[in-house]
């Protein structure tokens, strides 16, 4: 559940058109409201220049078909920044580590109990190696052969049944769960591909469940994609969030 922002000078009743106050005042207002609830707002998205912000919003729309109205509003009188705010507000892409950890413990307990191999990837893997960017969802790879064991355990939490997803950057079969408001995505390792925009070709993801680094994420020990493969993956995708993750990981290392 997204915390209500209430009424304030910069965001009256959920109106994100920023009619009063500067952009910085607007962001400060949002931050103050959310910090009171213990939720840390993904501020970096506001600080991005127009180009990177455009890519962030476009990527979000591609991965969330129900965000079509965001695209329409972005192309009308609303500023891109405000469209992005609306997307964050309506979909709850707010950073709440307690919610993430509860969901992580829940799904890994099920995977471990069923003896299902898995590997943590994406933003959570980046965080395990030192990135500080807030996490939106929890990403795993699992073998296709293990779906029959997993589905009965998670059936009532499924928000997307296993099916192929193709975008400009991804070609993968994945399913999505929602546990206590936190989204979890489990992708099938076999056949997963990402698009190398620089070389204009699809690249197969080679996931080896026997080659994982067991790392502790806020007290939860999980098998994580090896660092070299994570950086390779993020360099190929080269989205703003990927470049940010790489910079923070290498700076920390």
C-alpha positions as CSV (number, residue, x, y, z in Angstrom):
1,X,0.0,0.0,0.0
2,X,1.4,3.4,-1.0
3,X,1.5,5.9,1.8
4,X,-0.8,8.8,1.2
5,X,0.9,12.1,0.5
6,X,-1.9,14.1,1.9
7,X,-2.3,17.8,1.1
8,X,0.5,20.2,0.8
9,X,1.5,23.2,-1.2
10,X,3.4,21.2,-3.8
11,X,1.2,18.2,-4.2
12,X,-2.4,19.2,-3.5
13,X,-4.6,16.1,-3.0
14,X,-2.4,13.9,-5.2
15,X,-2.2,16.6,-8.0
16,X,1.4,16.2,-9.4
17,X,1.3,19.0,-11.8
18,X,3.6,21.1,-9.7
19,X,1.6,24.3,-10.2
20,X,3.2,26.0,-7.1
21,X,6.8,25.9,-5.9
22,X,10.0,24.9,-7.6
23,X,11.0,21.4,-8.5
24,X,13.3,21.2,-5.6
25,X,10.6,22.3,-3.2
26,X,8.3,19.7,-4.8
27,X,10.8,16.9,-4.2
28,X,11.5,18.1,-0.6
29,X,7.8,18.1,0.1
30,X,7.4,14.5,-1.1
31,X,10.5,13.4,0.8
32,X,9.2,14.9,4.1
33,X,5.8,13.3,3.7
34,X,7.2,9.9,3.0
35,X,10.0,10.0,5.6
36,X,7.4,10.4,8.3
37,X,6.1,6.9,7.3
38,X,9.5,5.3,7.3
39,X,9.5,5.0,3.5
40,X,12.5,6.5,1.6
41,X,11.5,8.0,-1.7
42,X,13.5,7.1,-4.8
43,X,14.9,10.6,-5.1
44,X,17.5,9.9,-7.7
45,X,14.8,9.6,-10.3
46,X,14.0,13.3,-9.8
47,X,17.6,14.4,-10.0
48,X,18.1,12.8,-13.4
49,X,18.4,15.1,-16.4
50,X,15.5,15.0,-18.9
51,X,17.2,12.4,-21.2
52,X,17.8,9.7,-18.6
53,X,14.5,10.4,-16.9
54,X,12.8,9.9,-20.3
55,X,14.4,6.5,-20.6
56,X,13.5,5.5,-17.0
57,X,9.8,6.4,-17.6
58,X,9.8,4.6,-21.0
59,X,11.3,1.5,-19.5
60,X,8.7,1.6,-16.7
61,X,5.9,1.8,-19.1
62,X,7.3,-1.1,-21.2
63,X,7.3,-3.3,-18.1
64,X,3.9,-2.2,-16.8
65,X,1.2,-2.3,-19.6
66,X,-1.3,-0.6,-17.2
67,X,0.9,2.5,-17.2
68,X,-0.4,3.5,-20.6
69,X,-2.2,6.4,-19.0
70,X,1.2,7.7,-17.7
71,X,2.5,7.9,-21.3
72,X,-0.6,9.8,-22.4
73,X,-0.3,12.3,-19.5
74,X,3.4,12.6,-20.1
75,X,2.8,13.7,-23.7
76,X,0.2,16.3,-22.7
77,X,0.5,19.2,-20.3
78,X,2.2,17.3,-17.5
79,X,5.9,17.5,-17.1
80,X,7.9,14.2,-17.5
81,X,8.9,14.5,-13.9
82,X,5.3,14.6,-12.8
83,X,4.4,11.6,-14.9
84,X,7.2,9.7,-13.3
85,X,5.9,10.7,-9.9
86,X,2.5,9.5,-10.7
87,X,3.9,6.2,-11.8
88,X,5.8,5.8,-8.6
89,X,2.7,6.8,-6.6
90,X,0.2,4.6,-8.3
91,X,2.4,1.4,-8.5
92,X,4.0,1.8,-5.1
93,X,7.6,1.8,-6.3
94,X,8.7,3.2,-3.0
95,X,11.7,1.9,-1.1
96,X,10.7,0.0,2.0
97,X,13.5,-2.4,3.1
98,X,11.4,-4.2,5.7
99,X,8.8,-5.1,3.1
100,X,11.5,-6.3,0.7
101,X,13.2,-8.5,3.4
102,X,9.9,-10.0,4.5
103,X,9.2,-11.0,0.9
104,X,12.8,-12.3,0.4
105,X,12.6,-14.5,3.5
106,X,9.2,-15.8,2.5
107,X,10.1,-16.8,-1.1
108,X,13.6,-18.2,-0.2
109,X,12.1,-20.3,2.6
110,X,9.8,-21.9,0.0
111,X,12.5,-22.4,-2.6
112,X,14.8,-24.0,0.0
113,X,12.1,-26.2,1.4
114,X,11.3,-27.5,-2.1
115,X,14.9,-27.9,-3.0
116,X,14.6,-25.5,-5.9
117,X,17.9,-24.0,-7.2
118,X,17.7,-20.3,-7.6
119,X,20.0,-17.3,-8.1
120,X,19.4,-13.7,-7.1
121,X,19.9,-11.2,-9.9
122,X,18.9,-7.6,-10.7
123,X,18.8,-4.8,-8.3
124,X,18.9,-7.0,-5.2
125,X,22.1,-8.7,-6.5
126,X,23.6,-5.3,-7.1
127,X,22.8,-4.2,-3.6
128,X,24.5,-7.4,-2.2
129,X,27.7,-6.2,-4.0
130,X,27.5,-2.6,-2.6
131,X,25.1,-0.7,-4.8
132,X,22.8,1.7,-2.9
133,X,20.0,2.3,-5.4
134,X,16.6,1.6,-3.9
135,X,15.0,-1.8,-4.9
136,X,11.7,-2.0,-6.6
137,X,11.2,-5.7,-7.0
138,X,13.1,-8.9,-6.2
139,X,14.5,-10.9,-9.1
140,X,15.4,-14.5,-9.3
141,X,16.3,-17.1,-12.0
142,X,15.0,-20.6,-11.5
143,X,15.1,-23.7,-13.7
144,X,12.0,-24.4,-15.8
145,X,11.8,-28.0,-14.5
146,X,11.1,-26.7,-11.0
147,X,8.0,-24.7,-11.8
148,X,5.7,-27.7,-11.0
149,X,7.0,-27.8,-7.5
150,X,6.8,-24.1,-6.9
151,X,3.4,-23.2,-8.3
152,X,1.3,-25.1,-5.7
153,X,3.1,-23.2,-2.9
154,X,2.6,-19.8,-4.3
155,X,-0.6,-20.0,-6.3
156,X,-2.6,-17.5,-4.3
157,X,0.2,-14.9,-4.6
158,X,0.5,-15.1,-8.4
159,X,-0.1,-11.8,-10.3
160,X,1.4,-13.0,-13.6
161,X,1.5,-16.7,-14.6
162,X,4.6,-18.0,-16.3
163,X,4.6,-16.6,-19.9
164,X,7.0,-15.2,-22.4
165,X,7.8,-11.5,-22.2
166,X,9.5,-9.7,-25.0
167,X,10.6,-6.1,-25.0
168,X,13.4,-4.0,-26.6
169,X,15.8,-5.3,-24.0
170,X,14.4,-8.7,-22.7
171,X,13.2,-12.0,-24.1
172,X,12.4,-14.2,-21.1
173,X,9.7,-16.4,-19.6
174,X,8.8,-15.1,-16.1
175,X,6.1,-15.2,-13.4
176,X,5.4,-12.5,-10.8
177,X,4.2,-12.9,-7.3
178,X,3.1,-10.3,-4.8
179,X,3.6,-10.9,-1.1
180,X,2.4,-8.3,1.4
181,X,2.7,-5.6,-1.3
182,X,6.1,-6.5,-2.5
183,X,6.6,-7.8,-6.1
184,X,8.8,-10.8,-6.7
185,X,9.8,-11.9,-10.3
186,X,11.0,-15.4,-11.0
187,X,12.5,-15.8,-14.5
188,X,13.2,-19.1,-16.3
189,X,16.9,-19.5,-16.8
190,X,16.6,-21.5,-20.0
191,X,16.3,-19.4,-23.1
192,X,16.6,-16.0,-21.3
193,X,18.1,-13.3,-23.5
194,X,19.0,-9.6,-23.2
195,X,19.5,-7.2,-26.1
196,X,22.9,-5.6,-26.7
197,X,21.9,-2.2,-28.0
198,X,25.5,-1.3,-28.9
199,X,26.1,-4.5,-31.0
200,X,22.4,-4.8,-32.1
201,X,22.1,-8.4,-31.2
202,X,20.5,-10.7,-28.6
203,X,22.7,-12.2,-26.0
204,X,21.8,-15.5,-24.2
205,X,22.0,-15.5,-20.5
206,X,23.9,-18.5,-19.2
207,X,22.8,-19.1,-15.6
208,X,24.8,-21.7,-13.7
209,X,23.1,-22.4,-10.4
210,X,26.2,-24.2,-9.2
211,X,28.2,-21.0,-9.6
212,X,26.7,-18.6,-7.1
213,X,28.2,-16.4,-4.4
214,X,26.4,-16.9,-1.1
215,X,26.0,-13.4,0.3
216,X,24.1,-11.9,3.2
217,X,21.6,-9.3,2.4
218,X,20.4,-7.6,5.6
219,X,20.8,-10.9,7.5
220,X,19.4,-13.1,4.8
221,X,21.9,-15.5,3.2
222,X,21.1,-16.1,-0.5
223,X,22.9,-17.4,-3.7
224,X,23.7,-14.4,-5.8
225,X,24.8,-14.2,-9.5
226,X,28.7,-13.9,-9.6
227,X,29.9,-10.3,-9.7
228,X,31.6,-10.5,-13.1
229,X,28.4,-11.8,-14.7
230,X,26.3,-9.2,-13.0
231,X,28.5,-6.4,-14.3
232,X,28.5,-7.9,-17.8
233,X,24.7,-8.1,-17.7
234,X,24.4,-4.5,-16.6
235,X,27.0,-3.2,-19.2
236,X,25.0,-4.9,-22.0
237,X,21.7,-3.4,-20.9
238,X,23.3,0.0,-20.1
239,X,20.2,1.6,-18.7
240,X,20.6,4.5,-16.3
241,X,20.0,2.2,-13.3
242,X,22.5,-0.3,-14.6
243,X,25.3,2.3,-15.0
244,X,24.5,3.6,-11.6
245,X,24.7,0.2,-10.0
246,X,28.1,-0.5,-11.7
247,X,29.5,2.8,-10.6
248,X,28.4,2.3,-7.0
249,X,29.7,-1.4,-6.9
250,X,33.1,-0.5,-8.3
251,X,33.4,2.6,-6.1
252,X,32.7,0.4,-3.1
253,X,35.0,-2.4,-4.2
